[in-house]
Amino acid sequence: LDRGYVDKVDTEKLFETAMSGMLKSLDPYTEFEGKKEAQEMQESVSGKYGGVGLVISGSERTSGLLDEQKISAEDKEEGNSFDILDDEDDDISNIKKPSKEKGDEELEKMRKRRFARAENLQKRGIRVISAFEGYAYDAGMRAGDKIIAVDDLVIKDGDTSVEDVRNRLRGTPGTVTQIKVQREGVGELTVSVPRTLVKLRDVKLASMVVQPNAKAGGVGYIQLSGFSANAGAEVRGALRKLQAAAETGSDGRQMLDGLILDMRSNPGGLLTQAVDVASILVPKNSDIVSARGRGFPGVLYRTGKENPLLSPNTKLVVLVNGNTASAAEIVSGAVQDLDVGVVLGADRTFGKGLVQNVEELPFETALKYTVAKYYTPSGRCIQSTNYKEGGGIDSKSSGFTSTKVKESEKQKFFTKAGRVVSDGGGVEADVKVEMPKASALEVTLLRSGLMADYAASWSRGHELPNTRFEINDDTYADFRKFVLQKQKSEEIDLLDGIYNAPIAELSRSLKLSGYNQSLKQPLKELQQSILRDMERDFDKYRDDLKEDLANNILVRYLPESMIIDRSIQKDVQVKAAIKLMKNDDKFNTILARKAS
């Protein structure tokens, strides 16, 4: 092809296309990693990269990039129903300009709104989403800052890409970059930010959620967001800190009463780090996980002969959700199967029981491929989806096929204390506590960026009074007025987030069926009815919206750890975990323990 194809071909791109097509016939986790992707994967696994410690975003599909590394959860094959952090329609290059030709009215209106929205997002430029503590935050960068220039690179709205900025921010540790920003309420300023070896912390927060006293040692909380190379060491350090706080706060009379390990939305990571974290929690000489595959020698990981750092007298609750996956499920499964602690969540974890290896290839590329399935101490595999190889010349579909494990196919296993657990569908929570579901209005306001826009407006005329800042009724009323004015002026459409696309599709289907005219008015009435309901939701979901708005303001002033600490104070699952720990009989009954 390089010699004889009619036009010049990019052989490197052709090779990557062929590799990608071949591997897509196997499963969603087996992938060819080009030079850039291989580097990003290595940074993700090591938890380190050379840069300044910023999360930035723009209106392109590359939005949500760390300055040197794309934030991704490679162990997930499905996302949330409402992904409020990433809207694919924000890329103006993928939205056709409104057509002048006569077409479906609703579709045309939607295109116009989406195009206008994409243009507005491009005008917002490239902004800081988060500044890491110990790095860019300490240098003076803040969430909400609009980046105007990085050294000699002047940012042009809608022209300079996030990738361009990311490449300028990355660099050799020990050098300094000058970042010019526009900050609401302050104006333009230049921040000198040193480049360093940024270590991405897996433990985002370790704090006491119930304070110790002379009679009780209190309850500690650790939020574990991933399993990169230092996860075990970070958890060990966090637990020691909490144990010391319990001892100090009780004048040496008490030890830590309880520990909440929060692994909700933890996508996983290194198998070895999952074993390390589990060894901190489970008894000595215990099986943690085993792995087996066709060409993979059977491996069994066990704890050593030393007692775990977590005392058996400290109650343990592990928080999980549907996006708790892979390595996080290894820890959850070990805790459950060995009856060490209670798993608490809405239902089940994700269900990824597959192990991948990474093989280095020439030209700084790599192959990531599935080599084994893993099994929890009871012998179960929690993989929720079966994959069958696709492809072939005559195949109608070149990709793999996937089927969910049926309830009838699931087998029963038993924990160390004899409790019944099952395979084939993630780790099921021992105690089920639903998280409040976001209303359609809340999802729309977060997706549209209206809360962030109002927070910017608020910052221009206010100073943060204190770290316990709450939204008062006057500010909330002003925010509601802000949103409804934008709706009235057609700067936004509250229906765009969820409803307009299916309504437009229904309108198109009705038109093809010849019912468009007769049902045109009922469709308009439906839209108006939904809008009235969403406006009433300002009152119905007042508390939730106030909290979201407060967080959008606070991120402009406070570090991430303080925002997380604030959020867990009102977290219903954290509250449920604390309540459970106070009830000895219930806690012991769940784990099939004899009352002491």
C-alpha positions in Angstrom: 0.0 0.0 0.0 2.9 2.3 0.8 4.4 1.7 -2.7 1.3 1.2 -4.9 -1.8 2.8 -3.4 -3.3 5.5 -5.7 -2.8 8.2 -3.1 -0.1 8.7 -0.4 -1.0 6.8 2.7 0.0 7.4 6.4 1.5 3.9 7.1 1.7 4.6 10.9 -2.0 5.5 11.0 -2.9 2.5 8.7 -1.0 0.2 11.1 -2.8 1.5 14.2 -6.2 1.2 12.4 -5.4 -2.4 11.6 -4.3 -3.2 15.1 -7.3 -1.5 16.6 -9.7 -3.2 14.4 -8.2 -6.6 15.2 -8.2 -6.1 18.9 -11.7 -4.8 19.0 -12.9 -8.3 18.1 -11.9 -9.6 21.5 -13.1 -7.4 24.4 -13.3 -3.7 25.4 -10.1 -3.9 27.5 -7.7 -5.3 24.9 -6.2 -2.3 23.1 -3.2 -1.1 21.1 -1.7 1.9 22.7 0.1 4.4 20.4 3.0 6.4 21.6 0.9 9.1 23.2 -1.6 6.6 24.7 1.2 4.4 26.0 2.8 7.4 27.8 -0.5 8.4 29.3 -1.2 4.9 30.5 2.2 4.7 32.1 1.6 8.0 33.9 -1.7 6.7 35.1 -0.2 3.5 36.4 2.8 5.2 38.1 0.7 8.0 39.4 3.4 10.5 38.4 4.1 13.0 35.6 6.2 16.1 35.0 4.0 19.2 35.1 2.3 21.8 37.3 -0.8 19.9 38.7 -3.8 21.4 37.0 -7.0 20.0 35.6 -8.1 22.1 32.6 -11.0 22.0 30.2 -12.2 23.6 27.0 -15.0 23.1 24.5 -13.3 20.4 22.5 -13.5 16.6 22.9 -10.1 16.8 24.6 -11.8 18.7 27.5 -11.3 17.4 31.0 -7.5 16.9 30.5 -5.0 17.0 33.2 -2.3 19.3 32.0 -0.2 16.3 31.2 -2.6 13.4 31.3 -6.1 12.7 30.2 -8.4 11.7 33.1 -10.0 8.4 32.2 -11.4 5.3 33.8 -10.2 2.5 31.5 -11.6 -0.2 33.6 -15.2 1.0 33.0 -17.1 -0.1 30.0 -20.3 1.8 30.9 -20.9 5.3 32.2 -23.5 6.9 34.4 -27.0 7.6 33.0 -26.2 11.3 33.5 -22.6 12.2 32.9 -22.6 15.7 34.1 -18.9 16.3 33.5 -18.6 15.5 29.9 -21.1 16.5 27.1 -20.1 15.4 23.7 -22.1 18.2 22.1 -19.7 20.7 23.5 -17.4 20.1 20.4 -18.5 22.7 17.9 -16.8 20.7 15.1 -19.3 18.0 15.5 -22.4 20.2 15.2 -23.6 21.2 11.8 -24.5 24.8 11.3 -28.2 25.4 11.1 -29.5 24.7 7.6 -31.3 27.2 5.6 -33.3 24.5 3.9 -36.7 23.7 5.1 -36.6 20.6 7.4 -38.0 19.3 10.7 -38.7 22.4 12.8 -37.8 20.8 16.2 -34.6 19.3 14.9 -33.6 22.7 13.3 -34.3 24.6 16.5 -32.3 22.1 18.5 -29.3 22.4 16.1 -29.5 26.2 16.4 -29.4 26.0 20.2 -26.6 23.5 20.2 -24.6 25.6 17.8 -25.1 28.7 19.8 -24.2 26.9 23.0 -21.0 25.4 21.5 -20.0 28.9 20.3 -20.5 30.3 23.8 -18.4 27.5 25.3 -15.6 28.3 22.9 -15.8 32.0 23.9 -15.4 30.9 27.6 -11.9 29.6 26.5 -9.7 27.2 28.5 -10.4 27.2 32.2 -9.0 25.6 35.3 -11.3 22.9 36.7 -9.0 22.0 39.6 -5.6 23.0 41.0 -3.8 20.2 43.0 -2.8 20.9 46.6 0.9 20.9 47.0 1.4 22.0 43.4 -0.5 24.6 41.3 -2.9 25.4 44.2 -0.1 26.4 46.5 1.4 28.5 43.7 -1.8 30.5 43.5 -3.9 28.9 40.7 -7.6 28.5 41.4 -10.6 26.7 39.9 -12.4 29.0 37.5 -9.3 30.8 36.3 -9.4 31.5 32.5 -6.0 30.8 31.1 -4.9 33.7 28.8 -1.3 32.7 28.1 1.3 30.1 29.1 4.7 31.6 28.7 4.8 32.9 25.1 1.7 31.0 24.0 -1.2 33.4 23.8 -4.6 31.6 24.1 -7.1 32.4 21.3 -10.6 31.4 22.2 -12.0 28.7 20.0 -8.6 28.4 18.2 -6.0 27.2 20.8 -6.7 23.7 21.8 -6.6 22.1 25.3 -3.8 19.9 23.8 -1.7 22.9 22.9 -2.0 24.3 26.5 -1.4 20.9 28.0 1.8 20.5 26.0 3.0 23.9 27.2 2.2 23.1 30.9 4.1 19.8 30.8 7.9 20.0 31.0 11.0 19.1 32.9 10.7 19.2 36.7 12.6 22.1 38.2 11.6 24.6 35.5 9.0 27.4 36.0 6.1 28.4 33.8 4.4 31.8 33.8 0.6 31.4 33.5 -1.4 34.5 32.8 -5.1 34.1 33.9 -8.3 36.1 34.1 -9.9 35.7 37.5 -13.4 36.9 38.3 -13.4 39.7 40.9 -9.7 40.2 40.6 -8.8 40.8 36.9 -5.7 39.6 35.1 -2.7 38.3 37.0 0.4 36.2 36.2 1.2 33.2 38.4 4.6 31.6 38.5 4.1 27.9 38.8 7.1 25.5 39.2 7.1 22.3 37.2 7.7 19.3 39.3 7.1 15.5 39.5 3.4 15.6 40.3 2.2 12.6 42.3 -1.4 11.9 41.7 -2.8 10.9 45.1 -5.2 8.0 45.3 -6.2 8.9 48.8 -8.1 12.2 48.3 -9.1 12.6 51.9 -8.4 11.1 55.4 -10.3 12.7 58.2 -12.3 12.0 61.4 -16.1 12.0 60.7 -16.9 11.3 64.3 -14.5 13.0 66.7 -12.9 11.0 69.5 -13.3 11.7 73.2 -12.5 10.1 76.6 -15.2 7.5 76.1 -14.9 6.7 72.3 -12.2 6.6 69.7 -14.3 8.1 66.9 -14.8 7.1 63.3 -12.3 7.7 60.5 -12.9 8.2 56.8 -10.6 7.4 53.9 -11.6 8.2 50.3 -9.6 6.0 47.9 -10.1 7.0 44.3 -7.7 4.6 42.5 -5.0 2.0 42.7 -1.8 3.5 41.2 1.7 2.5 42.3 1.5 4.2 45.8 -2.1 3.3 46.8 -1.1 0.9 49.5 1.4 3.2 51.0 -1.1 6.1 51.0 -3.8 4.1 52.7 -1.3 2.8 55.3 -0.2 6.4 56.0 -3.8 7.7 56.1 -4.9 4.9 58.6 -1.9 5.6 60.9 -2.9 9.3 60.9 -6.5 8.4 61.9 -5.4 6.0 64.5 -3.1 8.7 66.0 -5.9 11.2 65.9 -8.2 8.8 67.8 -5.5 8.2 70.5 -4.7 11.9 70.8 -8.3 13.0 70.9 -9.1 10.5 73.7 -6.0 11.3 75.8 -4.6 7.9 75.0 -7.6 6.1 76.4 -9.3 4.9 73.2 -8.4 3.4 69.9 -10.2 4.0 66.5 -13.7 2.7 66.8 -14.6 2.6 63.2 -13.2 3.2 59.7 -15.2 4.1 56.5 -13.2 3.2 53.3 -14.9 5.0 50.5 -14.3 3.4 47.1 -17.4 4.7 45.3 -16.6 5.3 41.6 -13.1 3.9 42.1 -12.2 2.4 38.6 -9.4 0.2 39.9 -5.8 0.0 38.8 -2.9 -2.3 39.7 -3.6 -5.7 41.0 -0.6 -5.6 43.3 -1.9 -2.5 45.0 -5.3 -4.0 45.5 -3.5 -6.8 47.4 -1.5 -4.3 49.4 -4.6 -2.4 50.4 -6.5 -5.5 51.3 -3.5 -6.7 53.5 -3.9 -3.6 55.6 -7.5 -4.7 56.5 -7.8 -8.5 56.5 -6.3 -11.0 59.0 -2.9 -12.5 58.6 -2.5 -15.7 56.6 -5.6 -15.0 54.6 -6.3 -15.5 50.9 -7.0 -12.2 49.1 -7.4 -13.0 45.5 -6.3 -15.6 42.9 -6.0 -15.2 39.1 -6.2 -17.9 36.4 -6.0 -17.7 32.6 -5.3 -19.9 29.5 -1.7 -18.8 29.2 -1.5 -17.3 32.7 0.0 -19.4 35.5 -2.4 -19.6 38.4 -1.4 -17.1 41.1 -2.7 -16.9 44.7 -2.1 -13.7 46.7 -2.2 -14.1 50.5 -1.4 -11.8 53.5 1.7 -12.4 55.4 2.3 -13.6 59.0 2.0 -10.2 60.5 -1.2 -8.8 61.9 -3.0 -6.2 59.7 -2.6 -2.5 60.5 -6.4 -2.2 61.1 -7.3 -3.6 64.5 -10.0 -6.3 64.4 -11.7 -4.3 67.1 -12.2 -1.4 64.7 -15.4 -1.7 62.8 -15.0 -1.4 59.0 -17.5 -0.3 56.4 -16.6 -0.2 52.7 -18.7 2.2 50.5 -19.2 1.1 46.9 -21.4 1.9 43.9 -22.0 0.8 40.4 -18.8 2.3 39.2 -16.6 0.6 41.8 -14.6 -1.7 39.6 -11.6 -4.0 39.1 -9.0 -3.6 41.8 -11.6 -1.9 44.0 -13.8 -5.0 43.7 -10.8 -7.2 44.7 -10.6 -5.3 48.0 -14.4 -5.2 48.5 -14.7 -8.9 47.7 -11.9 -9.8 50.2 -13.4 -7.7 52.9 -16.8 -9.4 52.3 -15.7 -13.0 51.8 -13.5 -12.8 55.0 -16.3 -11.1 57.0 -13.9 -8.4 58.0 -16.3 -5.5 57.4 -19.7 -4.5 55.9 -20.0 -3.5 52.3 -22.6 -0.7 52.0 -24.0 0.8 48.8 -27.1 1.1 46.6 -26.8 -2.3 45.0 -23.8 -4.0 43.3 -20.4 -3.0 42.1 -19.5 -2.8 38.4 -18.5 -6.4 37.9 -15.1 -6.4 36.2 -13.3 -9.6 37.1 -10.7 -9.5 34.3 -6.9 -9.0 34.6 -4.9 -7.1 31.9 -1.2 -7.2 31.2 0.7 -4.5 29.3 3.4 -5.6 26.8 5.9 -3.0 25.6 6.2 -2.9 21.8 8.7 -1.2 19.4 8.5 2.6 18.8 7.3 3.3 22.4 4.0 1.7 21.8 2.3 -1.0 23.9 -0.3 -3.7 23.9 -2.8 -4.0 26.8 -4.6 -7.4 26.7 -6.7 -9.5 28.9 -4.8 -12.5 30.4 -6.9 -13.9 33.3 -9.9 -13.8 35.4 -9.6 -13.1 39.2 -11.4 -14.9 42.0 -12.2 -13.7 45.5 -11.3 -15.7 48.6 -14.6 -17.7 48.5 -13.7 -18.8 44.9 -16.2 -16.6 43.0 -15.5 -14.5 39.9 -17.5 -11.3 39.9 -17.3 -10.6 36.2 -20.7 -9.5 35.1 -20.3 -9.7 31.3 -19.2 -12.5 29.0 -17.3 -11.6 25.9 -17.2 -13.7 22.7 -14.7 -13.1 19.9 -16.0 -11.6 16.7 -14.4 -10.7 13.4 -13.5 -12.7 10.4 -13.9 -11.8 6.7 -17.5 -13.0 6.4 -18.5 -11.7 9.7 -21.4 -9.2 9.8 -19.9 -7.6 12.8 -16.2 -7.2 13.3 -16.5 -6.5 17.0 -16.9 -8.8 20.0 -20.3 -9.7 21.3 -21.2 -9.3 25.0 -23.9 -10.8 27.1 -24.7 -10.2 30.8 -24.5 -13.1 33.2 -28.1 -14.2 33.8 -29.4 -14.7 37.3 -30.1 -18.3 36.5 -26.4 -18.8 35.7 -25.1 -17.3 38.9 -23.6 -19.7 41.5 -23.6 -19.6 45.3 -20.5 -19.3 47.4 -19.9 -18.9 51.1 -18.0 -16.4 53.1 -15.7 -17.5 56.0 -18.6 -17.2 58.4 -20.9 -19.1 56.1 -22.8 -16.1 54.6 -24.2 -16.8 51.1 -22.7 -14.7 48.2 -22.9 -15.1 44.5 -20.7 -14.7 41.4 -21.3 -13.1 38.0 -22.5 -9.7 38.9 -20.0 -7.6 41.0 -20.0 -7.5 44.7 -23.5 -7.1 46.2 -23.8 -4.6 49.1 -24.5 -6.2 52.5 -26.5 -3.1 53.5 -28.3 -1.2 50.7 -28.7 2.5 51.0 -29.9 4.5 48.0 -28.1 7.8 47.2 -30.5 10.7 46.3 -31.0 10.8 42.5 -30.3 14.0 40.8 -33.4 15.8 39.5 -33.7 16.7 35.8 -33.2 20.3 36.7 -30.1 19.6 38.7 -28.6 17.6 35.9 -29.4 20.3 33.3 -27.9 23.1 35.4 -24.7 21.2 36.1 -24.3 20.1 32.4 -25.0 23.5 31.0 -22.4 25.2 33.2 -25.0 27.7 34.5 -23.9 27.1 38.1 -20.3 27.8 37.3 -21.4 30.9 35.3 -23.4 32.2 38.3 -20.5 31.4 40.7 -18.2 33.5 38.5 -20.8 36.3 38.6 -21.1 36.0 42.4 -17.3 36.1 42.8 -17.1 39.5 41.1 -19.2 41.2 43.8 -18.6 39.1 46.9 -15.8 37.8 49.2 -16.1 34.3 50.8 -17.2 35.0 54.4 -15.9 31.7 55.8 -15.3 28.1 54.9 -18.7 27.1 56.3 -20.4 29.2 53.6 -24.0 28.3 52.8 -26.3 29.7 50.1 -28.9 32.0 51.7 -32.4 32.5 50.4 -31.6 35.8 48.8 -28.7 34.3 46.8 -30.8 31.3 45.8 -33.6 33.6 44.6 -31.0 35.6 42.6 -29.7 32.4 41.1 -33.2 31.2 40.1 -33.8 34.6 38.5 -30.4 34.3 36.7 -31.4 31.0 35.2 -35.0 31.9 34.2 -33.8 35.1 32.5 -31.4 33.1 30.4 -34.2 30.7 29.5 -36.5 33.6 28.6 -33.8 35.3 26.4 -33.2 31.9 24.7 -29.5 31.9 25.8 -30.2 28.4 27.2 -33.0 25.9 26.9 -33.6 23.9 30.1 -35.0 21.0 28.0 -31.7 20.6 26.0 -30.0 18.6 28.7 -32.4 15.6 28.6 -35.6 16.1 26.8 -35.2 18.0 23.5 -33.3 15.2 21.7 -36.0 12.5 22.3 -38.8 15.0 21.6 -37.1 16.0 18.3 -36.7 12.3 17.4 -40.4 11.7 18.2 -41.3 14.7 16.0 -39.3 13.3 13.1 -40.9 9.9 13.4 -44.3 11.4 13.5 -43.5 13.5 10.4 -42.4 10.4 8.6 -45.7 8.7 9.6 -47.8 11.6 8.5 -48.9 12.6 12.0 -46.7 15.6 12.4 -49.3 18.4 11.9 -52.0 16.8 14.1 -49.6 16.3 17.0 -47.5 19.4 16.6 -49.5 21.4 19.2 -49.6 18.5 21.8 -45.8 18.3 21.5 -45.4 22.0 22.2 -47.8 21.6 25.2 -45.7 18.7 26.4 -42.5 20.8 26.3 -44.2 23.7 28.1 -45.6 21.3 30.7 -42.1 19.9 31.4 -40.7 23.4 31.7 -43.3 24.3 34.3 -42.4 21.2 36.2 -38.7 22.0 36.0 -39.4 25.5 37.3 -41.3 24.1 40.2 -38.3 21.9 40.9 -36.4 25.0 42.1 -38.6 24.7 45.2 -38.8 20.9 45.4 -35.1 20.4 45.2 -34.0 23.6 46.9 -31.6 22.0 49.3 -29.8 19.9 46.7 -29.5 22.9 44.3 -28.2 25.1 47.1 -25.5 22.6 48.0 -24.4 22.3 44.3 -24.3 26.1 44.0 -22.3 26.5 47.2 -19.8 23.9 45.9 -19.4 25.7 42.6 -18.6 28.9 44.5 -16.3 27.2 47.1 -14.1 25.5 44.5 -12.9 29.0 43.5 -11.5 29.5 47.0 -10.8 26.2 48.7 -8.7 23.1 48.0 -10.2 19.9 46.9 -9.8 18.1 50.2 -11.9 20.8 52.0 -14.6 20.5 49.4 -14.7 16.7 49.8 -14.7 17.0 53.6 -17.7 19.3 53.4 -19.6 17.0 51.0 -19.3 13.9 53.2 -20.8 15.7 56.2 -24.2 15.5 54.3 -23.6 12.2 52.5 -26.5 9.8 53.3 -24.3 6.7 52.9 -21.6 8.0 55.2 -24.3 8.8 57.7 -25.8 5.3 57.3 -22.3 3.8 57.9 -21.8 5.8 61.1 -25.2 4.8 62.3 -24.5 1.2 61.6 -21.2 1.2 63.5 -23.0 2.5 66.6 -25.3 -0.5 66.6 -23.1 -3.4 67.7 -25.9 -6.0 67.5 -26.8 -5.2 63.9 -23.2 -4.9 62.8 -22.3 -8.3 64.2 -25.5 -9.9 62.9 -24.8 -8.8 59.3 -21.3 -10.3 59.5 -22.7 -13.5 61.2 -20.6 -12.8 64.3 -21.5 -14.0 67.8 -22.4 -11.2 70.1 -19.5 -10.3 72.4 
